[in-house]
Amino acid sequence: DQDAVAMRRYGIFRRITGAMYKQFQWNVHWIEGQKYFPAGVPKGGIHVRTVDYHQANPWACLWLYLSLENECFAYMELAPDPKQWTTLAVCKEMVERSTDYKFAFNLMDPLANETQSNTNKTVFDDFNLHFREMKRAGMGEGGHWEPWDTKGRTGQDRVRERLINSAICGRPFNNLQKKDGKEVRLPTLWIFSDCKEMAGSLKNWRQEQWASKDMEMTRDAKDKPEQKWSHFNRALEAALKDVRFRGQPHEYQSGWDRPAKQYAFQGRH
């Protein structure tokens, strides 16, 4: 971890206590998308869009791609401010950015299911209506939006697992590794350099801290993450915890551990 290196080598002390994803490393997980996908992100595999909705704070809109080799890439993001963007404008921007890609599913924060007093509709209603109408008009491939699961910490476990495995593999397309004497595809996570908000969120998200040093010394650590930097992380976790995003009941079953040549993407190299 770069913070640990700074403290040990140079005596530069940084706040790392309580980091939610201390496994994240800029020089490992943050990659140049064009280097690995010169022809663009493949249309095969699984594509997913997620939106962390807020009434006042900027939304976190995230595009994810899961390859058949079980490598996850966060390749596009959008952070529209609801005070400056209308729901229709956000939908249009997302449709334009999504071009003709097809998405296996689309998830949004369940808070978007609250009825709006001025329209008597929910944000889910608006999104599904706008995406459907734009598809009819020849814009994009549509997509049905549904609330994500807010229970448990499975999503966080999935993110940590993939961050750890990415550090083991060192680079994308290198996740065929030995595990217990058997070659398996390790599930990994990579963040395109265009996704600065996503990468910064992984690096900076932390547990809530007590207001004073005395309170930190005399009380148990807070078992609650900060709201700041949480939005893109929630959008990422929502997809990773969804069983449809894995494609197999478990990453190490036969669907993932076949030779890589069977899953090679045309034009990838």
ChimeraX commands (.cxc) that place a marker at each C-alpha (Angstrom):
marker #1 position 0.00,0.00,0.00 radius 0.5
marker #1 position 1.40,3.39,-1.02 radius 0.5
marker #1 position 0.41,5.03,2.29 radius 0.5
marker #1 position 2.33,2.37,4.20 radius 0.5
marker #1 position 5.36,2.91,1.95 radius 0.5
marker #1 position 5.25,6.67,2.58 radius 0.5
marker #1 position 5.16,6.16,6.35 radius 0.5
marker #1 position 7.86,3.52,6.52 radius 0.5
marker #1 position 10.27,4.96,4.00 radius 0.5
marker #1 position 9.87,8.71,4.39 radius 0.5
marker #1 position 8.20,9.17,7.78 radius 0.5
marker #1 position 5.18,10.80,6.11 radius 0.5
marker #1 position 2.18,10.01,8.28 radius 0.5
marker #1 position -1.16,9.75,6.58 radius 0.5
marker #1 position -4.61,8.92,7.83 radius 0.5
marker #1 position -5.10,5.29,6.87 radius 0.5
marker #1 position -6.90,4.01,9.95 radius 0.5
marker #1 position -10.40,2.94,9.06 radius 0.5
marker #1 position -9.88,2.80,5.30 radius 0.5
marker #1 position -12.71,0.76,3.79 radius 0.5
marker #1 position -10.64,-0.45,0.84 radius 0.5
marker #1 position -7.03,-0.25,1.90 radius 0.5
marker #1 position -6.31,-2.89,-0.78 radius 0.5
marker #1 position -6.72,-0.31,-3.54 radius 0.5
marker #1 position -3.45,0.84,-5.16 radius 0.5
marker #1 position -3.26,3.56,-7.77 radius 0.5
marker #1 position -0.32,1.95,-9.56 radius 0.5
marker #1 position -2.06,-1.43,-9.79 radius 0.5
marker #1 position -5.83,-1.02,-10.12 radius 0.5
marker #1 position -5.99,2.27,-12.05 radius 0.5
marker #1 position -5.27,1.44,-15.70 radius 0.5
marker #1 position -5.27,3.05,-19.14 radius 0.5
marker #1 position -8.28,1.56,-20.87 radius 0.5
marker #1 position -6.98,2.31,-24.37 radius 0.5
marker #1 position -3.85,0.27,-23.65 radius 0.5
marker #1 position -5.81,-2.91,-22.92 radius 0.5
marker #1 position -8.82,-2.28,-25.18 radius 0.5
marker #1 position -7.50,-0.37,-28.21 radius 0.5
marker #1 position -10.63,-1.29,-30.17 radius 0.5
marker #1 position -12.92,-0.31,-27.31 radius 0.5
marker #1 position -14.53,-2.33,-24.54 radius 0.5
marker #1 position -15.84,-5.61,-26.05 radius 0.5
marker #1 position -19.58,-6.03,-26.46 radius 0.5
marker #1 position -19.47,-9.63,-25.29 radius 0.5
marker #1 position -19.44,-10.62,-21.66 radius 0.5
marker #1 position -21.72,-8.80,-19.22 radius 0.5
marker #1 position -22.36,-5.06,-19.21 radius 0.5
marker #1 position -24.14,-3.37,-16.30 radius 0.5
marker #1 position -25.14,0.19,-15.39 radius 0.5
marker #1 position -25.74,1.35,-11.81 radius 0.5
marker #1 position -26.89,4.67,-10.34 radius 0.5
marker #1 position -26.58,5.82,-6.74 radius 0.5
marker #1 position -29.45,8.31,-6.54 radius 0.5
marker #1 position -29.62,11.37,-4.25 radius 0.5
marker #1 position -32.03,14.25,-3.91 radius 0.5
marker #1 position -29.32,16.88,-3.28 radius 0.5
marker #1 position -25.85,15.36,-3.74 radius 0.5
marker #1 position -24.38,14.42,-7.14 radius 0.5
marker #1 position -25.43,11.01,-8.39 radius 0.5
marker #1 position -22.94,8.23,-9.03 radius 0.5
marker #1 position -23.56,6.63,-12.45 radius 0.5
marker #1 position -21.26,3.75,-13.30 radius 0.5
marker #1 position -20.69,1.49,-16.32 radius 0.5
marker #1 position -19.18,-1.96,-15.63 radius 0.5
marker #1 position -17.99,-4.75,-17.90 radius 0.5
marker #1 position -17.36,-8.34,-16.77 radius 0.5
marker #1 position -15.32,-10.40,-19.20 radius 0.5
marker #1 position -15.78,-14.11,-19.74 radius 0.5
marker #1 position -12.46,-14.51,-17.93 radius 0.5
marker #1 position -14.16,-13.03,-14.83 radius 0.5
marker #1 position -12.34,-9.69,-14.88 radius 0.5
marker #1 position -14.41,-6.64,-13.93 radius 0.5
marker #1 position -13.67,-3.25,-15.52 radius 0.5
marker #1 position -15.21,0.05,-14.40 radius 0.5
marker #1 position -14.92,1.86,-17.72 radius 0.5
marker #1 position -17.19,4.90,-17.58 radius 0.5
marker #1 position -18.72,7.20,-14.97 radius 0.5
marker #1 position -20.99,10.21,-14.65 radius 0.5
marker #1 position -21.65,12.40,-11.60 radius 0.5
marker #1 position -24.60,14.69,-12.46 radius 0.5
marker #1 position -25.67,17.26,-9.87 radius 0.5
marker #1 position -29.48,17.04,-9.42 radius 0.5
marker #1 position -29.54,20.79,-8.80 radius 0.5
marker #1 position -28.29,21.33,-12.36 radius 0.5
marker #1 position -29.50,18.24,-14.24 radius 0.5
marker #1 position -33.04,17.07,-14.86 radius 0.5
marker #1 position -33.84,13.36,-14.76 radius 0.5
marker #1 position -34.50,13.43,-18.50 radius 0.5
marker #1 position -31.10,15.06,-19.16 radius 0.5
marker #1 position -29.35,12.36,-17.13 radius 0.5
marker #1 position -31.17,9.63,-19.06 radius 0.5
marker #1 position -30.25,11.18,-22.41 radius 0.5
marker #1 position -26.60,11.48,-21.40 radius 0.5
marker #1 position -26.47,7.88,-20.23 radius 0.5
marker #1 position -28.14,6.64,-23.41 radius 0.5
marker #1 position -25.72,8.61,-25.59 radius 0.5
marker #1 position -22.72,7.29,-23.69 radius 0.5
marker #1 position -24.02,3.72,-23.81 radius 0.5
marker #1 position -24.33,3.87,-27.64 radius 0.5
marker #1 position -25.42,0.45,-28.97 radius 0.5
marker #1 position -24.14,-1.65,-26.06 radius 0.5
marker #1 position -26.64,-4.02,-24.47 radius 0.5
marker #1 position -26.82,-4.23,-20.69 radius 0.5
marker #1 position -27.69,-7.40,-18.79 radius 0.5
marker #1 position -29.37,-5.38,-16.03 radius 0.5
marker #1 position -29.56,-1.87,-14.60 radius 0.5
marker #1 position -29.61,-1.11,-10.87 radius 0.5
marker #1 position -30.45,1.99,-8.85 radius 0.5
marker #1 position -30.52,2.96,-5.19 radius 0.5
marker #1 position -33.95,1.97,-3.76 radius 0.5
marker #1 position -34.32,5.53,-2.45 radius 0.5
marker #1 position -35.24,6.42,-6.04 radius 0.5
marker #1 position -38.48,4.52,-5.49 radius 0.5
marker #1 position -39.98,7.36,-3.46 radius 0.5
marker #1 position -42.95,9.05,-5.09 radius 0.5
marker #1 position -42.23,12.63,-6.20 radius 0.5
marker #1 position -44.88,15.05,-4.99 radius 0.5
marker #1 position -44.87,17.15,-8.17 radius 0.5
marker #1 position -45.38,14.25,-10.62 radius 0.5
marker #1 position -46.75,11.45,-8.42 radius 0.5
marker #1 position -44.13,9.20,-10.03 radius 0.5
marker #1 position -40.83,7.73,-8.85 radius 0.5
marker #1 position -37.41,8.22,-10.41 radius 0.5
marker #1 position -37.61,4.56,-11.42 radius 0.5
marker #1 position -40.81,5.33,-13.32 radius 0.5
marker #1 position -39.11,8.27,-15.06 radius 0.5
marker #1 position -35.99,6.29,-15.98 radius 0.5
marker #1 position -37.89,3.33,-17.37 radius 0.5
marker #1 position -40.22,5.62,-19.32 radius 0.5
marker #1 position -37.40,7.73,-20.80 radius 0.5
marker #1 position -35.20,4.74,-21.71 radius 0.5
marker #1 position -38.17,3.00,-23.33 radius 0.5
marker #1 position -39.18,6.09,-25.34 radius 0.5
marker #1 position -35.61,6.76,-26.49 radius 0.5
marker #1 position -35.24,3.18,-27.69 radius 0.5
marker #1 position -38.44,3.57,-29.72 radius 0.5
marker #1 position -36.92,6.72,-31.22 radius 0.5
marker #1 position -33.80,4.79,-32.26 radius 0.5
marker #1 position -31.59,5.97,-29.41 radius 0.5
marker #1 position -29.77,3.22,-27.54 radius 0.5
marker #1 position -30.88,-0.26,-26.58 radius 0.5
marker #1 position -33.23,0.69,-23.75 radius 0.5
marker #1 position -32.97,-1.10,-20.43 radius 0.5
marker #1 position -35.18,-1.80,-17.43 radius 0.5
marker #1 position -34.14,-0.23,-14.11 radius 0.5
marker #1 position -34.67,-2.01,-10.81 radius 0.5
marker #1 position -33.68,-1.38,-7.15 radius 0.5
marker #1 position -30.52,-2.96,-5.87 radius 0.5
marker #1 position -30.16,-5.11,-2.75 radius 0.5
marker #1 position -29.12,-3.07,0.30 radius 0.5
marker #1 position -28.74,-5.97,2.74 radius 0.5
marker #1 position -25.48,-7.39,4.05 radius 0.5
marker #1 position -21.87,-6.69,3.19 radius 0.5
marker #1 position -21.45,-9.18,0.38 radius 0.5
marker #1 position -20.73,-6.36,-2.05 radius 0.5
marker #1 position -17.85,-5.09,0.06 radius 0.5
marker #1 position -16.42,-8.60,0.33 radius 0.5
marker #1 position -16.59,-8.96,-3.46 radius 0.5
marker #1 position -14.78,-5.66,-4.00 radius 0.5
marker #1 position -12.01,-6.57,-1.54 radius 0.5
marker #1 position -11.62,-10.04,-3.07 radius 0.5
marker #1 position -11.22,-8.59,-6.54 radius 0.5
marker #1 position -8.81,-5.86,-5.41 radius 0.5
marker #1 position -6.61,-8.44,-3.67 radius 0.5
marker #1 position -6.64,-10.71,-6.71 radius 0.5
marker #1 position -5.77,-7.83,-9.05 radius 0.5
marker #1 position -2.67,-7.15,-6.95 radius 0.5
marker #1 position -1.74,-10.83,-7.27 radius 0.5
marker #1 position -2.21,-10.82,-11.04 radius 0.5
marker #1 position -0.49,-7.45,-11.54 radius 0.5
marker #1 position -2.25,-6.55,-14.78 radius 0.5
marker #1 position -5.42,-7.38,-16.76 radius 0.5
marker #1 position -5.59,-10.59,-18.83 radius 0.5
marker #1 position -3.30,-12.35,-16.36 radius 0.5
marker #1 position -5.78,-13.88,-13.92 radius 0.5
marker #1 position -5.19,-17.54,-14.76 radius 0.5
marker #1 position -3.41,-18.47,-11.54 radius 0.5
marker #1 position -2.58,-21.52,-9.46 radius 0.5
marker #1 position -4.89,-22.11,-6.48 radius 0.5
marker #1 position -4.51,-25.26,-4.40 radius 0.5
marker #1 position -2.55,-26.85,-7.24 radius 0.5
marker #1 position -5.25,-26.06,-9.79 radius 0.5
marker #1 position -5.37,-23.37,-12.47 radius 0.5
marker #1 position -8.32,-21.04,-11.87 radius 0.5
marker #1 position -9.53,-17.66,-13.07 radius 0.5
marker #1 position -9.20,-15.22,-10.17 radius 0.5
marker #1 position -11.97,-12.57,-10.12 radius 0.5
marker #1 position -10.27,-9.18,-10.54 radius 0.5
marker #1 position -11.24,-5.50,-10.60 radius 0.5
marker #1 position -9.71,-2.72,-12.73 radius 0.5
marker #1 position -10.62,0.97,-12.91 radius 0.5
marker #1 position -10.13,2.91,-16.15 radius 0.5
marker #1 position -8.17,6.15,-15.74 radius 0.5
marker #1 position -11.25,8.00,-17.06 radius 0.5
marker #1 position -13.09,6.99,-13.88 radius 0.5
marker #1 position -11.39,9.36,-11.45 radius 0.5
marker #1 position -14.38,9.57,-9.11 radius 0.5
marker #1 position -14.57,5.78,-8.84 radius 0.5
marker #1 position -10.87,5.40,-8.16 radius 0.5
marker #1 position -10.81,8.27,-5.68 radius 0.5
marker #1 position -13.80,6.80,-3.87 radius 0.5
marker #1 position -12.07,3.45,-3.45 radius 0.5
marker #1 position -8.97,5.17,-2.10 radius 0.5
marker #1 position -10.60,7.68,0.23 radius 0.5
marker #1 position -13.66,5.94,1.68 radius 0.5
marker #1 position -13.25,5.37,5.43 radius 0.5
marker #1 position -15.03,4.44,8.62 radius 0.5
marker #1 position -16.55,7.30,10.58 radius 0.5
marker #1 position -14.19,8.72,13.19 radius 0.5
marker #1 position -14.94,10.07,16.65 radius 0.5
marker #1 position -14.82,13.85,16.99 radius 0.5
marker #1 position -11.78,13.91,19.29 radius 0.5
marker #1 position -8.65,11.87,19.99 radius 0.5
marker #1 position -9.82,11.25,23.56 radius 0.5
marker #1 position -13.03,9.69,22.28 radius 0.5
marker #1 position -11.06,7.52,19.86 radius 0.5
marker #1 position -8.89,6.28,22.73 radius 0.5
marker #1 position -11.76,5.50,25.12 radius 0.5
marker #1 position -14.44,4.17,22.81 radius 0.5
marker #1 position -14.74,1.34,20.32 radius 0.5
marker #1 position -14.25,2.29,16.70 radius 0.5
marker #1 position -17.42,3.29,14.89 radius 0.5
marker #1 position -18.86,0.44,12.87 radius 0.5
marker #1 position -20.22,2.72,10.17 radius 0.5
marker #1 position -18.64,4.08,6.97 radius 0.5
marker #1 position -18.63,7.77,6.13 radius 0.5
marker #1 position -21.15,9.08,3.64 radius 0.5
marker #1 position -18.46,11.04,1.83 radius 0.5
marker #1 position -16.85,8.96,-0.92 radius 0.5
marker #1 position -19.49,6.25,-0.47 radius 0.5
marker #1 position -21.59,6.90,-3.58 radius 0.5
marker #1 position -19.53,5.29,-6.35 radius 0.5
marker #1 position -18.56,2.49,-3.98 radius 0.5
marker #1 position -22.22,1.70,-3.37 radius 0.5
marker #1 position -22.84,1.67,-7.11 radius 0.5
marker #1 position -19.93,-0.75,-7.58 radius 0.5
marker #1 position -20.90,-3.03,-4.70 radius 0.5
marker #1 position -24.48,-3.29,-5.92 radius 0.5
marker #1 position -23.41,-4.90,-9.19 radius 0.5
marker #1 position -20.75,-7.16,-7.69 radius 0.5
marker #1 position -23.14,-8.64,-5.13 radius 0.5
marker #1 position -25.81,-9.39,-7.75 radius 0.5
marker #1 position -25.73,-13.09,-8.69 radius 0.5
marker #1 position -26.30,-12.23,-12.35 radius 0.5
marker #1 position -23.00,-10.39,-12.51 radius 0.5
marker #1 position -21.00,-13.49,-11.68 radius 0.5
marker #1 position -22.45,-15.64,-14.43 radius 0.5
marker #1 position -21.69,-18.81,-12.47 radius 0.5
marker #1 position -22.80,-19.97,-8.99 radius 0.5
marker #1 position -19.16,-19.64,-7.92 radius 0.5
marker #1 position -16.12,-18.11,-9.62 radius 0.5
marker #1 position -14.01,-21.25,-9.29 radius 0.5
marker #1 position -16.47,-23.67,-10.87 radius 0.5
marker #1 position -15.90,-25.11,-14.32 radius 0.5
marker #1 position -17.29,-22.13,-16.19 radius 0.5
marker #1 position -14.33,-19.97,-15.17 radius 0.5
marker #1 position -11.37,-22.34,-15.13 radius 0.5
marker #1 position -11.27,-23.39,-18.77 radius 0.5
marker #1 position -8.27,-22.39,-20.92 radius 0.5
marker #1 position -8.22,-18.72,-21.84 radius 0.5
marker #1 position -8.09,-19.42,-25.60 radius 0.5
marker #1 position -11.71,-20.58,-25.48 radius 0.5
marker #1 position -12.76,-17.10,-24.35 radius 0.5
marker #1 position -10.46,-14.91,-26.44 radius 0.5
marker #1 position -12.14,-11.73,-27.73 radius 0.5
marker #1 position -11.70,-10.98,-31.39 radius 0.5
marker #1 position -9.53,-7.92,-31.84 radius 0.5
marker #1 position -8.55,-7.68,-28.18 radius 0.5
marker #1 position -4.80,-8.11,-28.67 radius 0.5
marker link #1:1,2 radius 0.2
marker link #1:2,3 radius 0.2
marker link #1:3,4 radius 0.2
marker link #1:4,5 radius 0.2
marker link #1:5,6 radius 0.2
marker link #1:6,7 radius 0.2
marker link #1:7,8 radius 0.2
marker link #1:8,9 radius 0.2
marker link #1:9,10 radius 0.2
marker link #1:10,11 radius 0.2
marker link #1:11,12 radius 0.2
marker link #1:12,13 radius 0.2
marker link #1:13,14 radius 0.2
marker link #1:14,15 radius 0.2
marker link #1:15,16 radius 0.2
marker link #1:16,17 radius 0.2
marker link #1:17,18 radius 0.2
marker link #1:18,19 radius 0.2
marker link #1:19,20 radius 0.2
marker link #1:20,21 radius 0.2
marker link #1:21,22 radius 0.2
marker link #1:22,23 radius 0.2
marker link #1:23,24 radius 0.2
marker link #1:24,25 radius 0.2
marker link #1:25,26 radius 0.2
marker link #1:26,27 radius 0.2
marker link #1:27,28 radius 0.2
marker link #1:28,29 radius 0.2
marker link #1:29,30 radius 0.2
marker link #1:30,31 radius 0.2
marker link #1:31,32 radius 0.2
marker link #1:32,33 radius 0.2
marker link #1:33,34 radius 0.2
marker link #1:34,35 radius 0.2
marker link #1:35,36 radius 0.2
marker link #1:36,37 radius 0.2
marker link #1:37,38 radius 0.2
marker link #1:38,39 radius 0.2
marker link #1:39,40 radius 0.2
marker link #1:40,41 radius 0.2
marker link #1:41,42 radius 0.2
marker link #1:42,43 radius 0.2
marker link #1:43,44 radius 0.2
marker link #1:44,45 radius 0.2
marker link #1:45,46 radius 0.2
marker link #1:46,47 radius 0.2
marker link #1:47,48 radius 0.2
marker link #1:48,49 radius 0.2
marker link #1:49,50 radius 0.2
marker link #1:50,51 radius 0.2
marker link #1:51,52 radius 0.2
marker link #1:52,53 radius 0.2
marker link #1:53,54 radius 0.2
marker link #1:54,55 radius 0.2
marker link #1:55,56 radius 0.2
marker link #1:56,57 radius 0.2
marker link #1:57,58 radius 0.2
marker link #1:58,59 radius 0.2
marker link #1:59,60 radius 0.2
marker link #1:60,61 radius 0.2
marker link #1:61,62 radius 0.2
marker link #1:62,63 radius 0.2
marker link #1:63,64 radius 0.2
marker link #1:64,65 radius 0.2
marker link #1:65,66 radius 0.2
marker link #1:66,67 radius 0.2
marker link #1:67,68 radius 0.2
marker link #1:68,69 radius 0.2
marker link #1:69,70 radius 0.2
marker link #1:70,71 radius 0.2
marker link #1:71,72 radius 0.2
marker link #1:72,73 radius 0.2
marker link #1:73,74 radius 0.2
marker link #1:74,75 radius 0.2
marker link #1:75,76 radius 0.2
marker link #1:76,77 radius 0.2
marker link #1:77,78 radius 0.2
marker link #1:78,79 radius 0.2
marker link #1:79,80 radius 0.2
marker link #1:80,81 radius 0.2
marker link #1:81,82 radius 0.2
marker link #1:82,83 radius 0.2
marker link #1:83,84 radius 0.2
marker link #1:84,85 radius 0.2
marker link #1:85,86 radius 0.2
marker link #1:86,87 radius 0.2
marker link #1:87,88 radius 0.2
marker link #1:88,89 radius 0.2
marker link #1:89,90 radius 0.2
marker link #1:90,91 radius 0.2
marker link #1:91,92 radius 0.2
marker link #1:92,93 radius 0.2
marker link #1:93,94 radius 0.2
marker link #1:94,95 radius 0.2
marker link #1:95,96 radius 0.2
marker link #1:96,97 radius 0.2
marker link #1:97,98 radius 0.2
marker link #1:98,99 radius 0.2
marker link #1:99,100 radius 0.2
marker link #1:100,101 radius 0.2
marker link #1:101,102 radius 0.2
marker link #1:102,103 radius 0.2
marker link #1:103,104 radius 0.2
marker link #1:104,105 radius 0.2
marker link #1:105,106 radius 0.2
marker link #1:106,107 radius 0.2
marker link #1:107,108 radius 0.2
marker link #1:108,109 radius 0.2
marker link #1:109,110 radius 0.2
marker link #1:110,111 radius 0.2
marker link #1:111,112 radius 0.2
marker link #1:112,113 radius 0.2
marker link #1:113,114 radius 0.2
marker link #1:114,115 radius 0.2
marker link #1:115,116 radius 0.2
marker link #1:116,117 radius 0.2
marker link #1:117,118 radius 0.2
marker link #1:118,119 radius 0.2
marker link #1:119,120 radius 0.2
marker link #1:120,121 radius 0.2
marker link #1:121,122 radius 0.2
marker link #1:122,123 radius 0.2
marker link #1:123,124 radius 0.2
marker link #1:124,125 radius 0.2
marker link #1:125,126 radius 0.2
marker link #1:126,127 radius 0.2
marker link #1:127,128 radius 0.2
marker link #1:128,129 radius 0.2
marker link #1:129,130 radius 0.2
marker link #1:130,131 radius 0.2
marker link #1:131,132 radius 0.2
marker link #1:132,133 radius 0.2
marker link #1:133,134 radius 0.2
marker link #1:134,135 radius 0.2
marker link #1:135,136 radius 0.2
marker link #1:136,137 radius 0.2
marker link #1:137,138 radius 0.2
marker link #1:138,139 radius 0.2
marker link #1:139,140 radius 0.2
marker link #1:140,141 radius 0.2
marker link #1:141,142 radius 0.2
marker link #1:142,143 radius 0.2
marker link #1:143,144 radius 0.2
marker link #1:144,145 radius 0.2
marker link #1:145,146 radius 0.2
marker link #1:146,147 radius 0.2
marker link #1:147,148 radius 0.2
marker link #1:148,149 radius 0.2
marker link #1:149,150 radius 0.2
marker link #1:150,151 radius 0.2
marker link #1:151,152 radius 0.2
marker link #1:152,153 radius 0.2
marker link #1:153,154 radius 0.2
marker link #1:154,155 radius 0.2
marker link #1:155,156 radius 0.2
marker link #1:156,157 radius 0.2
marker link #1:157,158 radius 0.2
marker link #1:158,159 radius 0.2
marker link #1:159,160 radius 0.2
marker link #1:160,161 radius 0.2
marker link #1:161,162 radius 0.2
marker link #1:162,163 radius 0.2
marker link #1:163,164 radius 0.2
marker link #1:164,165 radius 0.2
marker link #1:165,166 radius 0.2
marker link #1:166,167 radius 0.2
marker link #1:167,168 radius 0.2
marker link #1:168,169 radius 0.2
marker link #1:169,170 radius 0.2
marker link #1:170,171 radius 0.2
marker link #1:171,172 radius 0.2
marker link #1:172,173 radius 0.2
marker link #1:173,174 radius 0.2
marker link #1:174,175 radius 0.2
marker link #1:175,176 radius 0.2
marker link #1:176,177 radius 0.2
marker link #1:177,178 radius 0.2
marker link #1:178,179 radius 0.2
marker link #1:179,180 radius 0.2
marker link #1:180,181 radius 0.2
marker link #1:181,182 radius 0.2
marker link #1:182,183 radius 0.2
marker link #1:183,184 radius 0.2
marker link #1:184,185 radius 0.2
marker link #1:185,186 radius 0.2
marker link #1:186,187 radius 0.2
marker link #1:187,188 radius 0.2
marker link #1:188,189 radius 0.2
marker link #1:189,190 radius 0.2
marker link #1:190,191 radius 0.2
marker link #1:191,192 radius 0.2
marker link #1:192,193 radius 0.2
marker link #1:193,194 radius 0.2
marker link #1:194,195 radius 0.2
marker link #1:195,196 radius 0.2
marker link #1:196,197 radius 0.2
marker link #1:197,198 radius 0.2
marker link #1:198,199 radius 0.2
marker link #1:199,200 radius 0.2
marker link #1:200,201 radius 0.2
marker link #1:201,202 radius 0.2
marker link #1:202,203 radius 0.2
marker link #1:203,204 radius 0.2
marker link #1:204,205 radius 0.2
marker link #1:205,206 radius 0.2
marker link #1:206,207 radius 0.2
marker link #1:207,208 radius 0.2
marker link #1:208,209 radius 0.2
marker link #1:209,210 radius 0.2
marker link #1:210,211 radius 0.2
marker link #1:211,212 radius 0.2
marker link #1:212,213 radius 0.2
marker link #1:213,214 radius 0.2
marker link #1:214,215 radius 0.2
marker link #1:215,216 radius 0.2
marker link #1:216,217 radius 0.2
marker link #1:217,218 radius 0.2
marker link #1:218,219 radius 0.2
marker link #1:219,220 radius 0.2
marker link #1:220,221 radius 0.2
marker link #1:221,222 radius 0.2
marker link #1:222,223 radius 0.2
marker link #1:223,224 radius 0.2
marker link #1:224,225 radius 0.2
marker link #1:225,226 radius 0.2
marker link #1:226,227 radius 0.2
marker link #1:227,228 radius 0.2
marker link #1:228,229 radius 0.2
marker link #1:229,230 radius 0.2
marker link #1:230,231 radius 0.2
marker link #1:231,232 radius 0.2
marker link #1:232,233 radius 0.2
marker link #1:233,234 radius 0.2
marker link #1:234,235 radius 0.2
marker link #1:235,236 radius 0.2
marker link #1:236,237 radius 0.2
marker link #1:237,238 radius 0.2
marker link #1:238,239 radius 0.2
marker link #1:239,240 radius 0.2
marker link #1:240,241 radius 0.2
marker link #1:241,242 radius 0.2
marker link #1:242,243 radius 0.2
marker link #1:243,244 radius 0.2
marker link #1:244,245 radius 0.2
marker link #1:245,246 radius 0.2
marker link #1:246,247 radius 0.2
marker link #1:247,248 radius 0.2
marker link #1:248,249 radius 0.2
marker link #1:249,250 radius 0.2
marker link #1:250,251 radius 0.2
marker link #1:251,252 radius 0.2
marker link #1:252,253 radius 0.2
marker link #1:253,254 radius 0.2
marker link #1:254,255 radius 0.2
marker link #1:255,256 radius 0.2
marker link #1:256,257 radius 0.2
marker link #1:257,258 radius 0.2
marker link #1:258,259 radius 0.2
marker link #1:259,260 radius 0.2
marker link #1:260,261 radius 0.2
marker link #1:261,262 radius 0.2
marker link #1:262,263 radius 0.2
marker link #1:263,264 radius 0.2
marker link #1:264,265 radius 0.2
marker link #1:265,266 radius 0.2
marker link #1:266,267 radius 0.2
marker link #1:267,268 radius 0.2
marker link #1:268,269 radius 0.2
view
